[in-house]
Amino acid sequence: MLAFALKRAALHRGGISMKIFSLLSVFGGGVFLATCLLDLLPDAVEGIRSAERIAKVDIKFPITELLVAFGFMFVLIIEQVLFLLSGSFKLVL
């Protein structure tokens, strides 16, 4: 709720307020990405390895990391399509 109010205020002011809001948004995204990669991913890898041990299967391919990469790319593609459809398209690669 507060984020929407801050964004609306930044849009009305423009300039430096919008840049500050953008930087805070990018910082928040970085915090979530770091949390995923540094804390949640090792737990997910251990969970997959545990399931492999229970099933008595030895897979050398990094399945967990592949699924995370596919998920990231899926979200990026959906975001880019929505930006394209909304008319404010800026390709970010």
C-alpha positions in Angstrom: 0.0 0.0 0.0 2.7 2.4 1.0 4.7 1.6 -2.2 1.8 2.5 -4.4 1.4 5.8 -2.6 5.1 6.6 -2.9 5.1 5.7 -6.6 2.0 7.9 -7.2 3.7 10.8 -5.4 6.9 10.2 -7.3 5.1 10.3 -10.7 3.5 13.6 -9.8 6.8 15.2 -8.8 8.9 13.5 -11.6 12.6 13.9 -12.0 14.7 13.0 -8.9 11.7 11.5 -7.0 11.1 9.0 -9.7 14.8 8.1 -9.9 14.9 7.6 -6.1 11.8 5.3 -6.3 13.4 3.4 -9.1 16.7 2.9 -7.2 14.8 1.7 -4.1 12.8 -0.7 -6.3 15.9 -2.2 -7.8 17.5 -2.5 -4.4 14.5 -4.4 -3.1 14.7 -6.7 -6.1 18.3 -7.3 -5.4 17.6 -8.2 -1.8 15.0 -10.8 -2.9 17.3 -12.3 -5.5 20.2 -12.5 -3.0 17.9 -14.1 -0.5 16.9 -16.7 -3.1 20.4 -17.5 -4.3 22.2 -17.4 -1.0 19.7 -18.9 1.4 16.8 -20.7 -0.3 18.7 -22.3 -3.2 21.1 -24.4 -1.1 18.1 -25.7 0.9 16.4 -26.6 -2.4 19.5 -28.4 -3.7 19.7 -30.4 -0.5 16.0 -31.3 -0.8 16.6 -32.6 -4.4 19.7 -34.5 -3.3 17.7 -36.1 -0.4 14.9 -37.1 -2.8 17.6 -38.6 -5.1 19.0 -40.7 -2.2 15.6 -41.9 -1.2 14.8 -42.9 -4.8 18.2 -44.4 -5.2 18.9 -42.3 -8.3 22.2 -40.5 -9.0 21.7 -37.5 -11.3 24.8 -35.4 -11.9 22.9 -32.7 -13.7 22.1 -29.6 -11.6 18.3 -29.9 -11.8 17.5 -27.3 -9.1 19.7 -24.6 -10.7 18.1 -25.3 -14.1 14.6 -24.9 -12.6 15.6 -21.6 -10.9 17.0 -20.4 -14.3 13.8 -21.4 -16.1 11.7 -19.7 -13.5 13.7 -16.5 -13.8 13.5 -16.5 -17.6 9.8 -17.2 -17.4 9.1 -14.2 -15.2 11.4 -12.0 -17.4 9.5 -13.0 -20.5 6.1 -12.4 -18.9 7.3 -9.0 -17.7 8.6 -8.0 -21.1 5.4 -9.1 -22.9 3.3 -7.1 -20.4 5.4 -4.0 -20.9 5.1 -4.5 -24.7 1.3 -4.7 -24.4 1.0 -1.8 -22.0 2.9 0.5 -24.4 5.8 1.4 -22.1 8.1 -1.2 -23.7 11.9 -1.0 -23.0 13.7 -4.2 -23.8 15.9 -5.2 -20.9 18.4 -8.0 -21.5 
